[in-house]
Amino acid sequence: MTRIQLPPTDRSPEVDFDFDGGRLAMRGESYPEDAAAFFGPLLQSLRGYLETPSPEPISFDLSLAYFNSSSAKALMNLFMPLEDAAAEGRPVTIRWHFAEGDDTIEEAGEDFAADFDHARFEMVKDVVA
C-alpha cells in the first residue's frame, strides 16, 4: 500500500503512514479549517489497509501539541478501526506522546485511552530539556 507522507502546515500535523512497515505517526498541531477534508483520505486509506487481515503489528505514534474538537473527533474515527483490528487479534499499539507538564494533552490522551479494550494505549511523557 502507498505510504502517506504529508508535511506539517500552520494548521495541520505532519503525517507519516508507513503501511508496509505497520508504523503510523502524526506530529505537530491539528486544527485544519476542514477536518473532514484533511482526515477523510487518511481514514479511507487506513480502512483499506486494515481490510486485508494480517498478523503484523501496527504502531501509531501521536505527538500533538494542540488539536481542536473537530480533530479530536477525527482522531477517534482513526482509532476505531484500529481498535476493531486489535479485537480481531492484530497487535495494535497507540502511543500518545505529551510534553512533561502539558496537563491538557495528557488528560486528552487519558480520555482517549479509556475507550480502548483491545488495542494497547500507552501514555508517553516526553521530557523537555
C-alpha positions, 0 to 999 in steps of 0.5 A, spaced: 500 500 500 502 507 498 505 510 504 502 517 506 507 522 507 504 529 508 508 535 511 506 539 517 502 546 515 500 552 520 494 548 521 495 541 520 500 535 523 505 532 519 503 525 517 507 519 516 503 512 514 508 507 513 503 501 511 508 496 509 512 497 515 505 497 520 508 504 523 503 510 523 505 517 526 502 524 526 506 530 529 505 537 530 498 541 531 491 539 528 486 544 527 485 544 519 479 549 517 476 542 514 477 536 518 473 532 514 477 534 508 484 533 511 482 526 515 477 523 510 483 520 505 487 518 511 481 514 514 479 511 507 486 509 506 487 506 513 480 502 512 483 499 506 489 497 509 486 494 515 481 490 510 486 485 508 487 481 515 494 480 517 498 478 523 503 484 523 503 489 528 501 496 527 504 502 531 501 509 531 505 514 534 501 521 536 505 527 538 500 533 538 501 539 541 494 542 540 488 539 536 481 542 536 474 538 537 473 537 530 480 533 530 479 530 536 473 527 533 477 525 527 482 522 531 477 517 534 474 515 527 482 513 526 482 509 532 476 505 531 478 501 526 484 500 529 481 498 535 476 493 531 483 490 528 486 489 535 479 485 537 480 481 531 487 479 534 492 484 530 497 487 535 495 494 535 499 499 539 497 507 540 502 511 543 500 518 545 506 522 546 505 529 551 510 534 553 512 533 561 507 538 564 502 539 558 496 537 563 491 538 557 494 533 552 495 528 557 488 528 560 486 528 552 490 522 551 487 519 558 480 520 555 482 517 549 485 511 552 479 509 556 475 507 550 480 502 548 479 494 550 483 491 545 488 495 542 494 497 547 494 505 549 500 507 552 501 514 555 508 517 553 511 523 557 516 526 553 521 530 557 523 537 555 530 539 556 
